[in-house]
Amino acid sequence: MARRKPAGLRSQWRAPEPLQTHIKLAAMAATAALPLLLLASLLPRPLVLPVVCLIAVFGAGVAAFVAWRCGAVRDSQNVTAWDVAGALALIACASAIMSDPTQVAHLTDAVATMNQPADSAKAAMLTSN
């Protein structure tokens, strides 16, 4: 007679350790790529690379801070927060190198135009009083 498992217990299938590392890396890459694709589709083309650079620098700083606070091992065989911080810093450098100074000028113009209506409203209030 064949032995059967009890109905209430499930056998838990776990992926081998190297496969788990690859799954985690793919999940992190997909998590990083989806917002970047959304960003590229919403922003005007000249602003994409400077904004990606700023976001990657900020993300690298956050990842390095988390790695430092958690005491992550720097020379581990697995992917750590230090590796993520380094990858984000590399992405920031690459996007800064590929962007053009005129693109950064477009970014500052966009920020200036966002602040302009508030300044003109203040000027209109001051002149009316």
N, C-alpha and C positions, 0 to 999 in steps of 0.2 A: 504494500500500500504506500502511495506517495505521501510524503509529508507536506502539509500545507501550512501556510502562515496564518496566524490568527487574523480575523477580519479587521480589527481595529488598528493594527500596526502596519505602517508602510516602511518599505525599505528606502533609505535615503541614498539617492545616487549623487555622488560627488565627482566632479571632474578632476582629473589628475592635476597636480600642482603647476606644471608648466602651462597647461591649458587655462587654469584659473588666472594666471598672470596675464596671458594674452587676452582673455575676456575682459579683465579689468582695464587693460590698456585700450582696447577697442571701445569700451564704454566711456572712458575719459576722453578719447579722441572724438567720439560722436557728440558728447556733451559740449565740447569746445567748438566743434564745427557747426553745429546747428545755429547758435546765436550769431556766429560770424557770417553765415549765409543770410540770415535774417537782416543783419546789419548792412551787408552789401546790397541787398535788394531794396532797403528803405532809404539809404543815404545817396546823395548825388555822387557820381563816380570820382570826382576829384577829392572828396572827403574821406573815402573809404580807408586808404592806407594810413593817413595820419591818425584817424580814430582807432584803427586796429593797433597801431603802435602804442597809443596812450592806454588802451585797455589792457594790452599785454604787459606793459610796464607795471601797471597797477596790480594785475593778477600775479606777476612774478614777485612783487613785494609782499602781497598777502600770503602766497604759498611759502615764501622764505620765512616770514614771520611765524606761520603755523608750524613749519618744520623746526624752527629754532625753539619755539615754546614747548613743543611736544618732545623735543630731544631726539629727533629722528636720526638714525645712523646714516652717516654720509657714504660709507663704502659697503652698502648692502647689495645682496644679489637680486633683491626685488626692487620694484619701482617705488620710490619714496617721494615725499613732498619736495625734497631737494631736487630731484630729477624733474619734477613738474615745474618748479621755479626756474630751473635752467632752460627748459624747453620754451617757456614763456618769454624769458629774456632773449633767447635766440630769435623767436618770432618777432619780438619788438625791434631788435636790431635789423632784421631782414626787411621788415616793413618800413623802417626809417630810411634804410639805404635805398629802397626802391621808390620811395615817395619823392616828389619834386618840391622844391621850395615854394613854387606857385601854389601847390596843393595846400601847404600849410597856410599860405596867405588866404586861400579860399576858406579855410577853417576859421581863421581869426575874423574874416569878414562875416561869416555866418554867425559867429558869437556876437559880434558887434551889432548886427541887424536884429538879433533876438533881444538885445538890451535897448535898442533905439526907441521902440514905442513907449517904454516906461519913462525914458528921459524926456521925450517930447510931451508926454502927458504931464510931467512935473513942470516943464517950462510953460505949458499952457495954463496950468493952475496958478503959477506965479505971476504971469502977465495979466490974468483976469482979475486978480485981487488987487 
